[in-house]
Amino acid sequence: MWRDKYGYGQLVVTFTPDFSEFEGKWNAGGSEFLPWNGRRCYQTIS
C-alpha cells in the first residue's frame, strides 16, 4: 500500500536479483492498475 498527499492505492514491484531493474504496477484507490517500471541510472563521469 502507498499513501501520500495525492491519494492512496496498491503497489506491486518485482526486482531483478541485483536490484538494477524492477517491473511493477500501481493503482489509485481501487482503479485500474498501471505499469511502473525502471532501472538503475549510472552517473556519467567525464
C-alpha positions as CSV (number, residue, x, y, z in Angstrom):
1,M,0.0,0.0,0.0
2,W,1.1,3.5,-0.7
3,R,-0.2,6.8,0.6
4,D,0.8,10.4,0.0
5,K,-0.8,13.9,-0.2
6,Y,-2.3,13.0,-3.6
7,G,-4.1,9.8,-2.6
8,Y,-3.5,6.1,-1.8
9,G,-3.5,2.7,-3.5
10,Q,-1.7,-0.5,-4.1
11,L,1.9,-1.1,-5.4
12,V,3.3,-4.4,-6.5
13,V,7.0,-4.4,-7.5
14,T,9.4,-7.3,-8.5
15,F,13.2,-6.6,-8.6
16,T,15.9,-8.4,-10.6
17,P,18.3,-10.3,-8.3
18,D,20.9,-7.5,-8.4
19,F,18.2,-4.8,-7.8
20,S,19.3,-3.0,-11.0
21,E,15.8,-3.1,-12.6
22,F,12.2,-3.5,-11.5
23,E,8.8,-4.2,-13.0
24,G,5.6,-3.3,-11.2
25,K,2.1,-2.0,-11.3
26,W,0.2,0.5,-9.1
27,N,-3.3,1.8,-8.8
28,A,-5.0,4.7,-7.1
29,G,-7.7,3.6,-4.6
30,G,-9.2,0.7,-6.5
31,S,-8.8,2.0,-10.0
32,E,-7.2,0.1,-12.9
33,F,-3.5,-1.0,-12.4
34,L,-1.0,1.0,-14.4
35,P,2.6,-0.1,-15.1
36,W,5.6,1.2,-13.2
37,N,9.0,0.0,-14.4
38,G,12.5,1.3,-14.1
39,R,16.2,0.6,-13.9
40,R,19.2,2.0,-12.1
41,C,20.8,5.1,-13.6
42,Y,24.5,5.2,-13.7
43,Q,26.1,8.6,-13.4
44,T,28.3,9.7,-16.3
45,I,31.8,10.6,-15.3
46,S,33.7,12.9,-17.7
